[in-house]
């Protein structure tokens, strides 16, 4: 049985800021910020486990589908997740993200134009930053935009790269060089620039 996306489980609250639109989701409170003059949000949904008795995630990933306003080459899928911070489950959940990516690539309107990431807890005592197994499990090549050694925590007591962004090699040429970086909210609004 393949995974499916169920949009009925979603509470979305569209909000307009001065320059960005974004949608907030229930449960994990994910937010996707986007420029509505460049892309439009066409759908968003909660990823539903293919087998409820064999739970892949403690917190379900969410998917967003975007369409380019003037350019269909900008159509893409965004998958966000907050993986469980645990030395026993983070690696398993990270590998399960490959199943979500596979499903979205095969069934989403944007095909292989996918960005995935979020608070993957992919560092420190939870994960050793070896992405070999994940790269092998992904259905197509992906580029890691947030490198190892970047501090994505809010703590001043440690330096870990818990948050990650991966982009399909199909979409990677559309990402403006240098736009994927760690942002401090006190210094501005985080936006991954798509050319």
N, C-alpha and C positions, 0 to 999 in steps of 0.2 A: 504494500500500500504506500502510495506517495504522499508526502506532506501536502497540506492544502492551506489556503489563506481564508480566514473567515472575517469579513468586514462587519458582521453583526455584533461582534464583541467589542467594538471600538466606540469610544466616546471622543469625538473630535470637537475642538473649540477653535474655529478660525479667528485669528486676531490680527489686526492691521497695525503695524508700527509705521514710523515715518517713511522708511525706505524698504522695509522687508515685510513679507507676509510670513506667518508661521502657523503651524497647527500643533496643539498640545494633545497628547494621548493619555487616556486613563491608565491606571495600574502603575507603570514605571515612569510616567510623566515625560515621555520622549517629546522632543520638539524638533521640527525641521524648519530651518530658516531658508527662505528662498526669495529671489527677486522676481516678482510676478510679471515684469516686463520681459524677462528672459525665458522663464519656464512657468508652467502652471501645474498645480497638483491635480492629477486625474483620479487617483485613488490612494487609499491607505488602509492597511488591514493588520490584524494580529495573526502571527503565524500559529497555526493549530497543529499540535502533535499528531503524527500519523497513527501512533499507537499510544493511547492514554496510559496504558499499563507499563509502558517502557518510556518513561519521561526523558526527553532529550535535554530540556532546559527547566531550571527552577523559575526563571522569568522569561516569558515568551518574547522572541524577537518581533519587531514590527517592520512592515514594508511600506514604502511610499513609492508611488509611480509618478514620474514627472514627464511632461511633454514640452518640447521646445516651442515657444510661442511663434517664432518666425523660421525656425530651422529644426526639422525632425532629426537631424544628426545630434541634437542636444537631448533627445529623449533618453531617460535613464531610470533605473530602479535604485532605490536606496534601502538598505537593510540596516537597522540599528538594533543593538542588543546591550543589555547589562548582564554580563556573565557572573555567575556565583564566585565570590572571592574565597576559593578553597583550594588547597594543594591537591585534593583528591578529585574535584569536579571541574575546575577551570579548563584543564586540557581536554577533557571529554566534551565539554560544551563548545569549546573552540572548534574541535573536529566536527561536531554536529552543525556548526555554522556552514560547513561545506555542503551539507544536505540542503540547507535553506537556500544557499546560493545556487545550487544545482536546480532546485525547484523553480526559483525565480528566473534563472536563465532560460529554462525550458518552457515556462508558462507565462512569464511576464511579457508585456507588450514591447519592452525595450530589448528583449533578447539578451545578448551577452554584454550589454552596456550597463554594468552594475558597480555600485559603490557599496561596501559594507564596512561596518565598524561600530564604534561605541566604547563603552567602558568594558573592555574585554578582560580586565584584570590580568593582562598578559605580561607580568613581570614580578619581581620580588619573590616572595615565598610561594606564590600561587602558580608561577609559570617561569620556565628558564629561558624564555626568548628564543627557543629553537622552533622555528616555524616549518621545518622540513616535512613533518607529517601533515600539517595543514595544507602546504603547497601541493603535496602529492594527492590529497583528497579533493582539492578544488577541481571543478570540471574544466576549467580553462585557466591560463596564466593570469596572475594578479600581481600588482606592484604595491608594496607597503609604502604609504606616504609619510607616516610618522615613524621615524627611525628609532632604533634602540638607543638608549641613553638620553632621550628627551624626557624631561620631567613634566608629566601630565597630572600630577597630584596638586592638591591645594595645600598640602602640608609643607612646612619649611624644615621638617625633621628627616625627610627622606627624598630620594630621587628615583622615582619609578616611572616606567612608561606603561601605565595601565590602559590608557586610551589609545586606540589605533584606528587608522583609516586605510582600507585596501581598495584599490580601483582596478577594474578589469583592464587588461592590456588593450582591449578594444576601445575603451573610453579614455585611457591614460593620455593619449595625445591631445585631448580636449581640455585637460587640466592645465591651467596656467602655471608655469614653472615658479616654484617658490611660494605658491598660495596655500599649500597644505603645511600648516605649522601649528605649534601649540600657541593658543591664544589665552591671555589672561583677561577675564571679563572686565577687570578694572581698567584695561587698556583699550577696549573696543569690542566690537561684535564679530564673532567667528564666522567667516564665510570662505568656503572653498570655491575659488574662481574657476568657472567653466568658460572656455573660449568659444 
